[in-house]
Amino acid sequence: MAVSRLFDLRPTPTGLHDPAWALSRYRGECRVIAESPDQARRFADGAFLLPMRDSLAGQACRSPWQQAALVEVVTLPAYGARSHRRRGEVWCIAPAFHGGA
């Protein structure tokens, strides 16, 4: 099993107005424990993607969390082998939920 690392996912300033963000309930910076940047993006999908509406079914919709032009992924320094955090944990850095604070 690969070693889990801490990743910071940051929406790019130029990508925040992209229509793909309509698929996500959150559009701010988040931290994710994962084994790779790709896995961190998938965990963010699981945490933030909204259920698909019938009106969007069949359309080519791609998660903003999967697009490098919309979300930058940075590997952060080791968070410590004794950390109580577990792979797959996702937490928000700032309140940026749709309709939230």
Secondary structure, DSSP 8 states (H G I E B T S, - for coil): ----EEEEEEE-GGGTT-GGGGGBSB-S-EEEEESSHHHHHHHHHHHHB----GGGTTS----GGG-TTTEEEEE-S---TT----TT-EEESS--BTT--
